[in-house]
Amino acid sequence: MTEPLGAAATAPRSVRASAEATWRFPRTPRSIPLARAVVRTRLAAWELDARTVDTACLVLSELMTNAQVHARVPPGREIGVRFARQPGRLRIEVADASTEPPEPRDARGEDEHGRGLALVIALAANWGVYPRRHGIGKVVWAEIATAAGAERADPDEV
């Protein structure tokens, strides 16, 4: 399902039950906080716990920042975002048009950059990279564990 940016905060039951959501964002710094807000709204509709939502937004920020800063691509290319809810975990994917995989860095104490992927590695149960299925670029993904009971049952489905 692809949603328009700024999708409504109140989601119908079918949206709450949906197991995945995708969005596309312009490759600009302003897209990163916008993506966090849109994703936070979706994860709230999925009724995930606050810790999972905060962790997911931090991982998303770091992956989107890498795509925005490091992907050397022609102007006009967008960043794709996909979230998939699976039993006990949440998968976060960020796609860009660059084929260069991200490389963890050894940032020193005074360095202002170079810690994003280290944060993703620390927060994620697993992460990786694969080439985009239909063309140019790659997808960087991370999976975070959801807390026990974080995914409350939908009362209409019980």
N, C-alpha and C positions, 0 to 999 in steps of 0.2 A: 504494500500500500504506500503510495507516495502522497504526502500531505502538503498543502500549501504552507508557506512560512507563516507563523503566527496563528496556527490552528487554534480553534476555540479551546479554552481551558476545561470546559465541561464536555466530556466525551460520552457518546451514547454507549449502551451496553455492548454493542458489537465491537466498538473500538476497545473497550476495556478487555474484552475476551481475545482480541487479536494478539497473535504471538509475535508479530514483528512490525516494525515501522521504518520507513526510509524517507530521507529528505535530501535535497540538493541545496548547496549554499555557494554564493560567489566566493572566489578565493581572495578574500580581503580580511584584514584584522577584525573588522566589525562583525563578521560572521560568527566568530568564536563565542562571544557572549549571547548572540541571538540563538545559536545552536544549543547552548546550555539551557536557555529559557524554554525553547520548544521541547527539548528532550525532557526537561524537568516536568513539564506539563504532561507529557505522555506517560512518564514513569509514575506520576501521581495517579493518573487514570488507571494504571495497572496495579495500583495500590501496593507498591513496593515500599519497604521501610525507609526511613530518612537516611540511615547510614548507607544503604545500597545506592540510593539516589545521589547522595553527595559524592560517593566514590565513583559512580558512573560519570557524573558531570566533570570530575577532576580528570579522569582518564580520557574522556572525550576532549576536554580542553587541550590536553597535552598532544593527543594524536592530531587534532585539527591544527594546532599551532605548528607541528612538524610539517603537515601538508601545506600550510600557508607560507611558512618561512623557507623550507628546504626544497620543496618540489619546484624544480626549474622547468616550467612549462610555459607555453604561449599564453598571452593574455586571453581572458574570456573563459578559460577552463574552470569548471566548478569542482567543488569537493562534495563527494557523496557520503552520506552517513546512514548507517543501518544499525538498528537495535533489534535483537531477537531474544525473546524471553524463553528460556528452556528450564526444565526442572532443576532447581538448585543453582542455577547460574544465569547470568545475563551476558550476552555477547554484544560487543561494540565493534563496529567496523567503520573505517574511514578510508575512502577511495580517492586517489588523485591520479593525475595523468603522467606522473613521473615513474620511471621504471627503477629508480635508485632505491634500494631498501634502506630503512633507517638503521643507523649504527649507534649502539650505546656508547657514550663518552665517559671519560673519567674527569669529571669536573672537580676543580680544586675549590677550597673554601671561599676564595675571593672571586671566583668566576660567577658572572651574572647569568650565564646560559649553560646548557649542556646537561641539565638534570631531568628533563621531561621524560625521556624514555626510561631512565632509572626509576622515576616515580611509577610509570606504567608497570614496569617489571615488578616493583615492590607491591603494588596494589592488586595486580591481576593474578589469578590462579594459573593462567596460561596466556601466551600471546604469540603472534607470528605474522608472517607476510605471505601473500600469494598474488600471482599476476591476475589482473582483471580478466574476466571470462570473455568479454566481447571487445577486446581492443587494447588500447594504449593504457599503460599505467599499472598500478598495484593497489592492493587492499591491505591495510595494516589492521589487525584485529586483536582484541583482548577479551578475555572472559573473566568476569568477577563472580565470586560466589555470592549467592543471596543468602541472607540470614534464615535460619530455621523459622518457619512461620511467617517469613517476610511477604510471601505471596498469599494473601488471604483469599479464601474461596469467595467466589461471586455468589451472593445469596440466591440469585436466580438460577444458579446451576447446581445447588445442593439438593 
